Amino acid sequence: MSEKYAYICDGVRTPFGKFGGGLAKVRADDLAALPLTHLMKRNPLIDFGLIDEVILGCANQSGEDNRNVARMALLLAGLPDSVPGITVNRLCASGLEAVAYASRNIRLGESHLVIAGGVESMTRAPYVIGKSETAFGRTQKLEDTTMGWRFINPLMKEKYGVDTMPQTGERVAKEFNISRDSQDAFAYRSQQRYARALEQGLFKDEICSVQVNDQILEQDEHPRSTSMEALSKLKGIVEVGGTVTAGNSSGINDGSVGMLIASEEAIKKYNLKPIARIIGTQAAGVRPNIMGIGPVPAVNKLLAMNNLKISNIDVIELNEAFASQAVAVLRLLSLPEDGDFINPNGGAISLGHPLGASGARITLHAALELKRRGGRYAMATMCVGVGQGSAILLERV
């Protein structure tokens, strides 16, 4: 029996909004529905009642993204109520995991047409409070669900620590000797590359416009004009004299992504034009307090599984949680920090990191960039909170 594969056939994302920006008034479930609506418009020949599954990644799920946001989004988008939906959570890699889940379903022959993606509204993430453990208790603590730890298990804190994400970035910088200059140079390249790609119109087929009241959002809000001099003047956000700054870190953002994943049978049935074949995915664990190097074991596992070397990969999308961890990952994988095939059009430092959406974004962008370049293989990979890495391998068709 010949091996089955899943194919990325289309994909679209909202612009990524800045914290409190243009998408701040859009509920998370409505935000998740937007790419689904656009996919339906872009593919009028598909009977969307035959979608086998809608799979969305979401890291928070404490507010308007609760109650299975994938199911809520597909109903809000107008898909028939016969279409099922599931929400998956691997924190920052949730969107990538959604694509992996779709691929596995198709390769097993259990699905033929799947929508996969991710969503996060970090602006609208709520404050939450736990119930009292005693009658008439008054020791409840208000927790911010925007990102990071809450309702911490004392045993987890004792055994592994509960470093914040910026603290893990600072720890990686120290343990792997990543200088402030190297971090700022990486961040500056991200901003420059994004600006160049925007000017060249490389995002026009990837981004759908979003109307919020009387305003129309058509491009990412997070990118900013800067310089090495300006970056060098920023203060550390973790400690006095620290190297992790607001300028060399990803943002707190809002956004969503939707991708059409199909089997060979569905491609033939609907005359779809595949962009890339999903070869495989892998995840790996690392110490939680150096979670940023998680892509290293994940990438190495995925390469070994497919008898490939890192030199075989033509396009790499490495999520830029922090410049410190991105540079550390590149050095550990023996890759150039300024390689033109690595995040060639910028990354999360420039365009933002809405947690549940980012994995789907870098996967979609890797597929599109691979097609533009005419290469054979692309890899998308990212670090994950609580000490993990995730990676996906694509092949151009």
N, C-alpha and C positions, 0 to 999 in steps of 0.2 A: 504494500500500500504506500503510495507516495505521501511525502510529508506535507501537512497542511500549514499554510501561513496566513497571517492576518496582514492587511494592507491599510495604510493611511491614505484615504482617498480625498479628504477635504478637511479643512479646519479653519476656524475663525475665533478671534478673541475680541473682547472689549478693549478699548484703551485702558491702560492701568492708571487709575486715579491716585493722586497724592492723598495723604491722610487729611481728612476734612475737606477734600477738594470736590471736583465735579461729580463724583459718584457717591458723595456722602449721603445724599437723600434717597438713594436707591437701596431698597431692602435686599438682603443677601439672596433670598429666594428669587426675587425678580431679576437680580443681577445674573444669577445662574441661568435663568431662562433665556436671556438675550442671545447668546451664541446659538442656542438650540433653534430659536426662531429664525435666525439668519441662515443656518444650515438648511432648514426646510425651504426657505425662499431660494437658496442657491441650487437646490437639487429637486426641482419640481417633478421629475420623472419617477422619483422614489415614492413608494407607498409607505409613509412613515408609520402606518399602523402595523407594519411588519417588522419594526425595530424590535430586536430580541431583548435588548437591555439598554438602559441609560445608566452609566456609571460615572459618578463625579467624585473627585477628591475634595475634601474640606477638612481643615485642621482644627477649627474652633468648635462649631456645633453647639454653642452655648446660648445663642440668641435666635435671630430670625432664620438661621441656617440649621435649626434643630428639626426634629421629626423627619429625618431622611430628606435632606435638601434636594437630592437628585430626583426623588419622586415628586416633590413639590414643584420643582422647576419644570419638569416635563409636562405636568398638568397645566401650569401657568403658561407654558409656551404653546399650548394647543395640541399637543400630541394626544392620541386617543387614550382613554383610561385603561385600555387593555395592555398598554406598554408598561413594563415594570421598571423600577429604578432602585439603585443601591448607592449608598454613600460609603466611601472608603477613607481610611485615615492612616497615613504614615507621616503625619505632621508635614514638614516642608515638602516631602516627596509624594504627597497624597495624589496630586494630579498625574504624576508619572505612574503611580501605582494603579490608577484608574485605567490608563492605557495598557498597562501590563495585564490587568485583570481581563480586559476586553480581548487582548491577544490570546490569552490562555483559553478563554471560552471558545474562540473561533478555531484555534488549533485543535481543540478537543472535539470539534464538530457539534458543539452544543449551541452555538450561535452562528449567524451569518452576517448580521448587520447590527452594529452596536454604535451608540454615541458615547464617547468617553471624554472626560475633561476635568475641570476643577473650578472652584470658586472660593473667594475669601473677601469678606468685607471687614477689614480690620478697623475701619473708622467706626462701624456700628457694633463692634464686639461689645457686649454688655459687661457691667459689673455684676457679680453674683455673690450670694452669701449662703453659706451652709446652714443646715438646721442645727439647733442647739442639741447637745448630747444629754442635757439634763433638763428637768422641768424648770421652767422660768429662768433658763440660762441667759446670761448677758455677755457671753464671751465670743459671740460670733464675729467673724472677720470678713470684711468686704474684700473680694478678689477681683482683679482686673484680668479679663480673658483675652485682651488684645494679642498677647503672645507670652510664651514662657510658662513657668511653673505656677500652679495654684493647688490648694488643698494638699500640701506636701506631706508625703509619708515620712515620718521621722526615721524609719529604718533606711529608706532610700537616701535620705540626707546623710545619715551616718556612714553608709557603705560607699556611696558614690559621689556625694556632694550634690548640690543643686545650683550649679553655676548658671547665671543668666546667659543668654546667647552672646552678648558682647563680651562677657567674662571668658567664655570659651574661645572667642576670637583672640582675646589678649593672651590667653594661655598658649594657644597654638603659636602665636607670634614669638613668645618666649622660648617654648620648647623646640621650635624648628628654626629659630634664629632668622625670623622675617623682619627686616628693618622697616622703620617708618617710611623711608624713601621708597623702598620696594612696594610697599602697600599703596602709597600715594601715586606712584607711577602707574600701577595697575589700574587704580580707580580713574586716573586721568585718561588712560587709553580707553576705558569703557565709555566715558562721556564723549570722547572724540569720535569713537567708532559709531556710537549711536547717532550722533549728529550727522555724520557723513552718510550713514544708511538712510536716515530720515530724508536728507536732501536728495538722495538718489531714488526715493520712493519705494524702498525695499519692503516697507511694511503695509503698503496699500492693499494687497490681496489678503493680508493676515488680520487686519483690524476692521471691525464694523463700527460705524458711528452709533453713538448713544444719545438719545434726546432726553434731557431731564428738565421738565417744565418747558421754558422757552429757550433753554440753552442746548447746544449740540456739541458733544465732546467727540472729537475725531482723532486725537493723538494723545500719546502718553503724557501725563502731567509731571512726572517725577524728574525727568532729565533737567540738568541745569548747566549753564555755562560757567566754567571754572578755569583754573590754571594751577600749575604745580605750586606757584607761590601762594595762592589762596588756600590750597589744600594744606600746605605746610603750616599755616597759621592756626589751623583748627586745634582745639584742645582735646585730649583724650576723654572718652566718655565713661571709662571704667575706673581709672585711677589717675592721679597726678603724674604727669610725664608718660602716660600710657600712649600706645601707638594706634589703637583702634579709635577712630573718630567718626563723626557723622558723615564726613566726606568719603571715607573709604569703606563704608558699610552699605548694605542694602537698605531699602526704605520700608516704611510701614504703609501698606497700600491696599487698594481695592481693585478687583478685576475678576474676570471669568473667561474660560476657554471651553470650546466644544469642538470635537473632532469626529469625523465619520470613519469608522473602522469596519472593513468588510472582508469577507472570504472571497476566494476566487469565484465561487458560484454566484455570489451577490454582485460581483464586479461584472460578470457576463450578463446577468439578468437585467441590471440597470444601466449597462453601458458606462460604467464608472471609469475614471482615469486615475489609477493609483499613483501616488507620489513616491511612496517608499514601502518596502516590506519590513515588518517587524521580525527581526531574527531571534531576539531573546532578551530577557531581563535578569538582573541579579540584585540582591541586597546583601549587605554585610554589616556587622556590628563593630564598634570601637568603644573606647572609654567615653562615657558621656561628657566628661569635661574637656575632651578634645574632639568633639563631634565633627568639627570642620574637616577632618582628614578622612571622613567616612567614604568619599568617592574612591579612594585609593584601593582598598580591598574589594569594593564592589566592581570597579572597572577590571581589576586583575582577574577576579572570578569569571566575569563575563567574557573576557578575552580568552582565557584558558578553555572555557567551555566550548568556544567556537574555533579553537586552534588559530587564533590571530595574535598579532603583536600590536602594540600601540601605534607603531609606525604604519600600520595598514589603514588607520582611521583618517579619513579625508576632512571631516568636519567634527569638531568637538564643541558641544555646548555644556559648559561647566557653570552651574548656578553660583552666582557671586554673593553668597551670604555675607562674607567679609573678605576684603582683599587679602588679609592675613592667611585665611584658610585656602583661598584660591591659589595663592602663590605657593603655599606649602604643598598642596596637592600636585600642582604642576611640577615642582621640583622632585617630589617623590616618584612621579611617573616619568621622570626624565624628559619633560616637555618644556619647550621654550616659553618663558613668561609673556613674550610679545608675539607669539606665533600668529600669523594672519589667518589660520584655520581654527583658532580657538576663540570663541565668542567674537567672531569677526564683525558683528554689528552691535556690539555692546551687550550688557547683561544686567543683572539685578541691581548693581550699584548705580547704573544710569537710569534704567527704566522702571525699577521697582520690583518688589517681591511680595505679592499677595499670596500668602503661604500655600493654600490649597490649589491655586491656579498655576503656580510657577513651573511645576514639573510637566504639566501639559503644554505650557507655553514653550519651554525649551525643546521639548520633543517635536512639536509642530515646526518650530523655527529651524531645528536641525534638519528636518526632512525637506523643507523648502530651500534651505541654503545648499543642501546636497544636490538637489535638482538644478539649482542655478549654476553650481560649479561643475556639474557633470562627473562628480566623484563616485566611488562605489559604496563606501561605508561612512556612517555618521554615528556618533555616540553622544547621548545626553546623560548627564550625571549630576548628582547633587548630594550635599550633606544633609543630615536629618537630626533634629533635636533628640536628646536622650541617647545619642551615640550610635548613629547608623549612617550608611551610605546606600545610594540606590543608583542603578544605571540601566540604560536601555540601548540596544544596538539596532541600527537601521541599515537597510541596503537599498540603493536606488533601483527603480525598475523602469 
